[in-house]
Amino acid sequence: MAKTKKWSEYKKEYLADSENARGYLEAAFEEFQADDDRASLMLALRSVAEAQGGLGKLAENVNIKRENLYRALSEKGNPTIETLRDVLNGLHLKIRLVPIAQSGAQ
């Protein structure tokens, strides 16, 4: 009988891959753009950070106090744009702007 993994274990393994993590966060940012669910976006960032070495390592790499990073990437987190930039830099990602398709535009 095949051993099954818990979802959290599978997600952590999946997000350890940088391309998978990038796609996951792109989807999370798109969802945030559509529904303004900041909690889901923060938890997505946290999941990627945990999968890519942990929040402690990320905090150390980007020179943010670990407690502040945990708070920023919580469901109620509201990080500054600088903190968001630092977190993304620590994950070797950056924000890229693309035009929003306008309805009726051809």
Secondary structure as UniProt FT lines:
FT   HELIX           7..16
FT   HELIX           18..35
FT   HELIX           38..51
FT   TURN            52..53
FT   HELIX           55..62
FT   HELIX           66..72
FT   TURN            75..76
FT   HELIX           81..90
FT   TURN            91..92
FT   TURN            103..104
//
